[in-house]
Amino acid sequence: MQLDDAFAQAAHIPDGALYPDRWASKAHDFRAALGARASLGVSYGPSPRQVYDLFVPEGTAQGTLVFVHGGYWLRNDRSSWSHLAAGAVARGWSVAMVQYDLCPQVSIAEITGQIASAVTQLARATGGPISLTGHSAGGQLVARMLAPGVLDADVSARIKAVVPIAPVADLRPLLQTSMNDAFEMDIADAEAESPVLQPTPLHPVTVWVGSAERPALLEQAKALAAAWDTKCVVEDGLHHFDIIDALEDPQSDMVRFLTS
């Protein structure tokens, strides 16, 4: 299809094919080190994939960070990203790594509803502020949480900060990719699920992206920040796969924004 290469990632990143194994290994080691402070496979919905892993700090948590993984709504699960909780956990926050059903078994709109259910359950089960972050398709999903009516007002009021990382903010170009065979979107569906077309949220938002991101997604990140009149941090030299590394570092600007 016309735009398939524009949204391809691994083929355009040095050693891109090696990243999934690296992530899985680091995630496994993080879970093992956390021991009893890791609760795995907590259900929030009726299907087997509607679960999250929850990692808690020592002592009373100061808040809860929700991370939503990417994979173009077609692939991946919670197990490869556990290590990205390290930064927030070190700063005294709990971190939930949320998994969801995948297309074509469900639509992107249904996935949005699943993430809203997960955030709502976490809000009911925890105290303090909630921050949201997600990568790529996960960036789209956390951004969708800020649209009017997606979350109940009491849950929305708990949201402290949101960081869409290299988000797919405009789904309309995906109609010109072969991925849409699985998404089965028409233009109305794509518009409804595009954060760039949402009203400007009242919550603090910073969009994060690397300067070495694929041009299509770099432009989407900047467009979302412009549409929402908010900041877009463009990290020099980083690409789609290493932009998320900042979540491991408790002193990174990204983690500080989400947890301060």
C-alpha positions in Angstrom: 0.0 0.0 0.0 1.0 3.6 -0.6 2.1 4.5 3.0 3.3 1.1 4.3 7.0 2.2 4.4 6.2 5.5 5.9 5.0 3.8 9.1 7.5 0.9 9.1 10.0 1.0 12.0 12.4 -1.8 12.5 13.8 -1.8 8.9 14.9 1.8 9.3 16.5 1.4 12.7 20.1 0.1 13.1 19.8 -3.5 14.6 16.1 -2.9 14.8 15.3 -6.6 14.8 17.3 -7.1 18.0 15.2 -4.8 20.2 12.3 -7.1 21.0 14.6 -9.7 22.6 16.5 -7.0 24.5 13.3 -5.6 25.9 12.0 -9.0 26.9 15.2 -9.8 28.7 15.3 -6.6 30.6 11.7 -6.9 31.5 12.2 -10.4 32.8 15.1 -9.3 35.0 13.1 -6.3 36.4 10.2 -8.5 37.4 12.5 -11.0 39.0 14.3 -8.3 41.0 11.1 -6.8 42.2 9.8 -10.1 43.6 6.7 -9.8 45.7 6.2 -6.1 44.7 5.1 -7.3 41.3 1.5 -8.4 40.8 1.2 -10.1 37.4 -1.9 -10.6 35.2 -4.4 -8.5 37.2 -7.7 -8.8 35.3 -9.7 -5.6 34.3 -12.0 -7.1 31.7 -13.6 -10.3 30.4 -11.0 -11.4 27.8 -7.7 -13.1 28.7 -5.7 -10.2 27.3 -7.5 -7.6 29.4 -4.9 -7.7 32.2 -2.2 -5.5 33.6 0.9 -6.0 35.7 1.3 -3.8 38.7 4.7 -2.9 40.2 4.7 -1.1 43.5 7.5 0.8 45.3 8.6 0.3 48.9 6.4 2.0 51.3 3.2 4.0 50.4 2.9 4.8 46.7 2.8 8.5 45.8 0.7 7.9 42.7 0.1 5.5 39.8 1.7 5.6 36.4 -0.2 3.8 33.6 1.9 2.6 30.6 0.3 1.4 27.4 2.4 -0.5 24.9 2.5 0.0 21.2 2.6 -2.4 18.2 0.1 -0.7 15.9 -2.8 -2.3 17.8 -1.7 -5.6 16.1 1.0 -7.1 18.3 3.0 -7.1 21.6 1.8 -7.6 25.2 2.6 -6.3 28.7 5.6 -8.7 29.3 8.2 -6.9 27.2 8.0 -3.5 29.0 8.3 -4.1 32.7 11.7 -2.5 33.0 10.2 0.8 31.8 8.6 1.0 35.3 12.0 1.4 36.9 12.1 5.2 36.9 8.7 5.8 38.4 9.0 3.0 40.9 12.3 4.5 42.1 10.5 7.8 42.7 7.8 6.1 44.9 5.1 5.5 42.3 3.3 2.4 41.4 3.3 1.5 37.7 0.7 -0.5 35.8 1.6 -2.1 32.4 -1.6 -2.5 30.6 -2.3 -5.1 27.9 -5.3 -5.2 25.6 -7.0 -7.2 22.8 -5.6 -6.8 19.3 -7.0 -6.0 15.9 -8.6 -7.6 14.0 -10.4 -9.4 16.8 -11.5 -6.0 18.1 -11.5 -2.5 16.6 -9.3 0.4 17.7 -12.3 2.0 19.2 -12.9 -1.0 21.3 -9.3 -1.0 22.5 -9.8 2.6 23.5 -12.7 1.4 25.7 -10.6 -1.3 27.2 -7.8 1.2 28.2 -10.5 3.4 29.8 -11.7 0.4 31.8 -8.2 -0.4 33.0 -7.6 3.2 34.0 -10.9 3.3 35.8 -10.2 0.1 37.7 -6.8 1.4 38.7 -8.3 4.6 39.9 -10.8 2.7 42.0 -8.1 0.5 43.5 -5.5 3.2 44.3 -5.2 6.6 45.9 -3.4 9.7 44.8 -2.7 11.1 41.3 -2.6 9.1 38.1 -0.3 9.8 35.2 -0.6 8.2 31.7 2.1 7.4 29.2 2.1 5.2 26.1 4.4 4.5 23.1 3.3 4.7 19.5 -0.2 3.1 19.3 0.0 3.3 23.1 0.5 7.0 22.8 -2.7 7.3 20.8 -4.5 5.3 23.4 -3.4 7.4 26.4 -4.2 10.6 24.4 -7.7 9.3 23.7 -8.3 9.1 27.5 -8.4 12.9 27.5 -11.3 13.2 25.0 -14.5 14.3 26.6 -16.6 11.4 27.9 -14.0 8.7 27.6 -13.3 8.6 31.3 -15.8 9.4 34.0 -15.3 12.9 35.5 -14.0 11.7 38.8 -11.4 9.5 37.2 -10.3 12.2 34.8 -9.9 14.6 37.7 -7.2 12.3 39.1 -5.0 12.6 36.0 -1.9 14.6 36.8 0.2 14.4 33.6 0.1 12.6 30.2 3.0 11.8 27.9 2.2 10.4 24.5 5.6 9.0 23.2 6.0 9.0 19.4 2.2 8.8 19.2 0.1 7.8 16.2 -2.0 10.9 16.6 -3.7 11.0 13.2 -5.1 7.7 12.0 -6.3 8.9 8.7 -3.1 8.1 6.8 -3.3 4.5 8.0 -6.2 4.1 5.6 -3.5 4.0 3.0 -1.6 1.2 4.6 -2.1 -2.6 4.4 -2.6 -2.5 8.2 -6.1 -1.3 7.5 -7.0 -4.8 6.3 -6.9 -5.6 10.1 -8.2 -2.3 11.4 -11.2 -2.2 8.9 -11.5 1.5 9.5 -13.3 4.0 7.3 -12.6 7.7 7.3 -15.2 8.3 10.1 -13.6 5.6 12.3 -10.1 7.1 11.7 -11.3 10.6 12.5 -13.0 9.5 15.7 -9.9 7.8 17.0 -7.4 10.5 16.0 -6.2 12.5 19.1 -5.1 15.4 16.8 -8.8 16.0 16.1 -9.9 16.0 19.8 -10.6 19.2 21.8 -7.6 20.6 23.6 -7.4 18.9 27.0 -7.2 20.7 30.3 -4.6 18.2 31.7 -0.9 18.8 31.6 0.5 17.1 28.4 3.9 16.9 26.9 4.5 15.0 23.6 7.8 13.2 23.4 9.6 12.1 20.2 13.1 11.5 18.9 14.6 13.6 16.1 15.6 10.3 14.3 11.9 9.2 14.3 10.4 8.2 11.0 9.2 11.5 9.3 5.6 10.5 9.3 5.5 10.0 13.1 7.8 12.9 13.9 5.3 15.1 12.0 2.4 13.5 13.8 3.9 14.2 17.2 4.5 17.9 16.4 1.0 18.1 14.9 -0.5 16.8 18.1 1.4 19.3 20.2 0.4 22.1 17.9 -3.3 21.1 17.9 -3.3 20.9 21.7 -1.1 24.0 22.2 1.3 22.1 24.3 5.0 21.2 24.4 6.7 18.8 22.1 10.1 17.5 23.3 12.2 16.4 20.4 15.1 14.3 21.8 18.2 14.7 19.6 19.3 11.5 17.8 16.7 9.2 19.3 14.5 7.0 17.2 11.2 5.0 17.7 12.8 2.2 19.7 15.1 4.1 22.1 12.9 7.1 22.9 11.2 5.0 25.6 14.5 4.3 27.5 14.0 7.5 29.5 11.2 5.7 31.5 13.9 3.6 33.2 15.7 6.6 34.6 14.2 8.3 37.7 16.1 11.5 36.9 15.0 11.8 33.3 12.9 14.8 32.3 10.2 12.4 31.2 9.9 10.6 34.5 10.1 13.8 36.4 7.2 15.3 34.4 5.1 12.3 35.0 5.8 11.9 38.7 6.6 15.4 40.2 
